[in-house]
Amino acid sequence: MDRLMMRFQQADDRLFYRINGSKELYRSFFGYVTHLGGARLTIGSILILLMFVQHYTGVKNTVIVAMISLVLSHILMTLVKRVVKRIRPYMTLPNAIIHGYQFKDHSFPSGHTTAIFSLTIPFMIHYPVTILVLFPLSSLVGYSRVVLGVHYPSDVLAGAFLAFVTTMVVLLFF
């Protein structure tokens, strides 16, 4: 099992370096994209949507599911980070390029990725045509976390998976 985990970590490191070793202009672009998964934008979006859905009841359930999913996934993400305690790649990998804010908490799973997918998955499920825009947008936020050097690719995948599972559970009960 240790050998398998070591091989997985090596593959994760190689993929990290391929994504992280990009040009400065590229990193600057993703420095803006990453904020789409930040707390200010995700919470602000939900609050704005909650104000507007009072007049559009057809979307109201989707917004409520997204809000509950965002809250629950954030709680779960915080708990997982505290249990796993994975050190961020820029702190452990030589030659990792950090762009922007240097986080002090743990990296697994990615909170930005969890947040953006928690917000968008309910819309993608209820309105499948939105997948064409929301899935690439959400994926870019996850990708940005690796480009900026603050997450491993597996942190991003885990964040998206956590958001998906949380949303599915919320949909079961709502």
N, C-alpha and C positions, 0 to 999 in steps of 0.2 A: 504494500500500500504506500509506503514511503517513496518507493521508486516511481510509482505512478504520480504521486503528488509532486515530486521533483520534476518529472517530465512536463507536467501541466504548468508548473511555475516557469520553467524554461521557455515553453511555448508562449506563455503570457508575457514574459519579459521581451522575447523577440518581437512579438506583435506590438508591444508598447513602444519599443525603439523605432519600429517602422512608421508608426503613426506620429510619435512625438518628435522625430527628427525632421521637422518640416521647416520651410522658409518662414522668415519673420512676418511677412505680409499675411501668409496663411494663418499663422498663430494669432495675429491681430484680428482677423476676421472672426475666428472662433472665440476670441476673447469677448466679442459682442454676442455671438450666438449662445454662449454658455449661460448668459443671464436669463434666457427664456425658461430655464429650469430652476432659477433661484427663488428664494422664499418671497421676495417682494413681488415678483411678477406672477408667480403661481397663485399666491394668496390674493393678490390684487385682482387677478383675472376672475377667480371664483367669486369674490365679493361683487365685482361689476356684473358678472353674469347673474348672480342672485337678484340684483336690483332689476335687471331687464326681464327676467323670466316671469315676473309678476304679471306681465302683459302677454307672454307667450307660453301658455301652460303646456304646450306640447313638448317643449324642451326642458321644462321644470324638473322632471324626474331625472333626466340625464345630468343636469347640473348638480342636483342633490347627490346623486351617485358619485359624481366626480369629487364633490366636496368631502363626502364621507371617506372615499377611497384615498384622497390626499391626506386627510388627518390620520387615518389608521395606518397607512403605509409609512407615514413619517414616524409614528410611534414605533412600528416594527423595525424600520430602518435604524433608528437610534439604538434600539435594544441589540440588534445584530451587530452594529458597529462596536458596542461595548463588550460583547461576548467574543467576537472574532479578533478584534484589535490588530488589524492588518496595517502595517506602516505604509504611508504613502510612498509611491515610487520615487519621487524626487528626493526623498530622504534616504533611500536604500540603494538605488541604482546609480552607478557611476555614469556620468555624461547625460543623465536625464535633464531635459530642459524644462525649467519651470517658467511659466509666463503668467504674471498676475499675482493674485493673492496666494500666500502660503498658508494653507490650512494647518491647524495644530491637532485636529481630531483624527480619527482613523479613517481608512479609505474604503472599506468593504461594508456594505454596498454603496454605490454612488447615490448620494442624496438628490442631486440635481436630476439625474436620470430617473430615479424613482418618482420624483415630484412631477416631472413633465409627462411621463407615461401614465401616472395616476390621474392626471388631469385629462389626457387625450384619449385614453383607451375607452372610457364610457361613450364618448362621441363616436369613435370608430366602430363600436359595436352597434349602437343605436342608429347611426347614420353612416352606413358603409362607404358611401361616396367620399366621406371626409378622410378616409384612409390615404387617398392620393396626396393629400397635403399634410395631414397630421402625423402619419408614420415617418415620412422623411424628415419632417421638422423635429420630431421627438428624437429620432436617431441621430440627427446632427448635434443635438444637445449632448447626448451620450458620447458621441465621437469627440466633441470639443473637450470633454473632460480629460481624455487621453492626450489629445494634441497639446493641451495646456500643461500636462505633466502631473496632474493631481490625482489621477486614477489609472489603474491597470484596466485593460480591456475586460477582464472577468468581473471587475467591480461594476462596470457599466451594464454588462449582461445580467448580473445579479440584481441590479437596481430595476431594470426593465421587467425581469421575471417577478420580482417582489410586487411591483405595481400591478402586473397582470393578475397574479394570484389574489392580491387584495381586492382588486376590482371584481373578480369572479365571485369571491365570497360575499362582497357587498351586494352584488346582483342576485345572489341566491336568497338573501334575506330582505331585499327591498323590492 
